Amino acid sequence: MASLSATSLSFKSLSVQPKRISQVVSGEASIFRSVSFGCTKGRFPYSKNLRLQVSCAAKAETVQKVCDIVREQLALPADSELTPESKFSALGADSLDTVEIVMTLEEKFKISVDESDAQNITTIQEAADLIEQLVDKKP
């Protein structure tokens, strides 16, 4: 059964009319995860450099598959505890290990990760989120 949740955010800028931003998230396991803002010049919000980011957490099964792949690639013990927040570097991965992890993820999930996206993957959660994003874009 698919669930539907919606989030809405409104704010008022000092130099422009009030703005309203809405994001509707749908899907069986979609969970609202975070909203972040970027601003400069010490004011919030600075209208020329305002950035809004809304992201959804990946499905638990995707996170688990990424954990299994990371555990295998880094030859970690089967009982080692990995969480979505586990950083590859904290698990002992160097840059070559990270490239191998990404290549294995591409193979297992039948996706292609751009080099720029691959460089931004530092945690299991980031990898799982990117995988779901790329899988959703596949025809």
N, C-alpha and C positions, 0 to 999 in steps of 0.2 A: 504494500500500500504506500503510495507516495504521499509525503507530507509537504506542506507549503508553509513557509514562514516569510515574513517581510520585515524589513527594518527601514526606519525612516530617520533622517537626521536633518535638522534645520539649524541655520546659524545666520547671524547678521554681521556683515562686514561694515567697517566704518565708512568706506568710500563707495559702496554700491548698495543697491536695494537688497532686502532679505532674499536669501536663496534657499531652496529646498532640494535636497538630494534624496532620492529613494532608490533602494536596491531590493529586488525581489529574488529570493533564493528558493529554488525548488529542487526536489529530488529526494529519494528515499532516505539517505543518510546525511543530508546536508545539515550542517550545524554552523550557526553564525560564530565566527571566531574572533575577528578583530577589526578595529577601525583605527587608522593612524592618520595624523595630519602632519604636514611639513609646512613650516613658515620661516620667514626671514625678517630681518629688520626689527626684531624684538616685539612685533605686534602680531596679534592673532585675530582674525586671519589676515595676512597680507595678500591682497587680491591677485597680484601678478604672479606669485609663486605658490599658490595654494595647491596642495596635493591631497587627494582623498584615496585611501586604499581600503578596500573591503575584500576579505578573503574568507574562504570556507575551509574547514578542516576536511582532510581526506578521510575516506572510509576506513574503518578499523582493519578490514581485510587487506587493504592496500598497504597500510602502515606495517602490518605484520609481515607481508611479503617482502617489503623493503628491509625490515629487521633481519629476516632470514637470509637475504642476499648479502647484507652487510656482514652478518655473523660468519657466513661462509667465505666471503672474499678476504676478510681480515683474520681468518682462522681463529675466531674467538670460541671459547668453550660453549657447549650447548646450553649450559645453565647461566651464561652471562646475561645480565639484565640490561636490555636495551629499551629506551623510552623514545617517544617521538622527539624529545628535546636533546637526545644524545648527539653530540657533535662528532663528526668523523675524526677530526684531529684529536679529540680527547680519547677516542678509542684506539689511537695509535696509527691512524691512516696518514700517509704522506700524499703528495700530489699525484703520484703514479697510482697509488691505491684508489684514490678518489676517481681518477679516470677509468680504472678498471671497474669500479662499482657502477659508474654511469653507463659504461658499455654493457655490463651485465643487465642493468635495468632496461636498457634499450632492447636487448635481445629477449628478455623474459616478457616484457609488456608490449613488444612489437611497436615501438615508438622510435622517434628520432629526436634527440635533444640537441638544440643549437649550442654551439660552444659558449656563447655568452650566458645562456641559461645554466649550463653545466658548471661554470665558474662560480655561480651564486648559490649552489647547493652546498650547504655546510652541515645540515642536520637531517635526520631521518624524516622529520615532518616536512621539511622543505622539499625533499625528494618525492615523498608521497603526494604532496600537493601538486607539484609539477607534473607528475605522472598522470594524475587524474585530469589535469587541465589538458594535457596532450592527447589523452585517450578520448576525451569529450570532443576534441576538434577533429578526430579522425572521421572520414566519411563512412 
